[in-house]
Amino acid sequence: EPVPIDMLGYSLDELNECSRNRPEKKPKGGYDDPLQNVAAHNLDRLKFQGDWIVFPKTVFDFAAGRFAHDDQNALYFLINRQWHPIQTVVYGQSEKELIFRPRH
C-alpha cells in the first residue's frame, strides 16, 4: 500500500532550504536538521507499513519453497504442487496477489 509522506508540519520550501544550507560533507552524527528528522520519520513509517509486512511473508514463501526460476531467470510460484509463471507477488496486510505472466 502507498505510504503518504508526513512532512511533520514543514513546507517543501523549508525542507529545500535545509538541503541548500547543509555542509558539503555530512557531519559525524548526521545533519541534525528538520530534513533529516522528516526523512528518518518517514523511513520508520515505511518500514512499519511496508517492509515489515512484505519481508516476513516473502521469507516465509521462499523458505516454504514456493519460489523458483528457470535458466532464463523467469520467476515461478508453486500453487497446489504446480509451478505457475509470475511477474511478481504483491503482499498486503492480510493477503497476497500473484501477478501472472503469460505462458509462451
N, C-alpha and C positions, 0 to 999 in steps of 0.2 A: 504494500500500500504506500502511496506517496506520503512523505512526512513533510508538512509545511515548515518553512523556516521561521523560527522565532527570533525576531530582531532585538528582543529584550528591551523594547522601547526606544531603541536608537533608529535614526533615519539612515537611509542608504548614503546620503551625503556625509553624515557624521562618521560612518564607518569608512567611507572612501578617504576622508580626511585623516583618519587614524593610519590608514595604509600609506598615504603620502608622507606622513610625518615619521614613519618608522626609520630607524637607522638601517644602513645598507646591510650590516651584519647583525644577525639575530643575537640579542644579548643572552648570556648564560641565564637560564631560568625562564626564558621567553620574553615577550614584549610587555606583558602585564598592562594591556590596554583593553578598551571595550571590544575591539575587533577580535582579539584573542579569546576574550570571555564569551562572545557570541558564537565563535567557531567551536569552542570546547562544549558549550551548552548544546549546540545542535548536533555535534558528533555523538554526545551521550544519548540524545533523543533518538538519533538514527540507529545506534546500537540497540537500544531498548525496543524500539518499534520496528526494526528491520532485521539486523544481523542476529539478534538473539531469538528471533522467530525462525528465520531461514536456516541458519547454520546447524542447529541441533537436528532439525528434520532432514536436512541434506545428509549429514553424517550418518543418521540412522538408516536412511535408504541405501547409502553407499555401503555401510557395514553389513546390511542385510543382503548385499549382492544384487541390488535392483538396477544398478547402472552397469553398462558395458559399452565398448566401442569396437568398431571393426578396423581393418587395415587402413582405411581412409579417414580414421578418427571420427566417423559418424557415430552419434550418440544413440543408445538404445535403453529402454526401460522395461523391466520384467513385470508383466501383468499376467496372473493366472498361468504361470510356467511358460509363457510365450514372450519372446522379445519383440518389442514394438519400436520402430524408428521415431525418435522425437527430436525436436529442436531444443527444447528446454523444459524445465519443470518450474512452475510458479507456485511457491509456497505461501499460504495465507495463514491467518490465525488458527483456523480450525480445519482447513482442507488444502489440497494441492490440486493444481490444474496442469495436466500434461499437454504441452503444445506439440502435436504430432507433425511430422514432415511426411510428404508423400513418398510412397514406396516406388522405386524405379524398376 
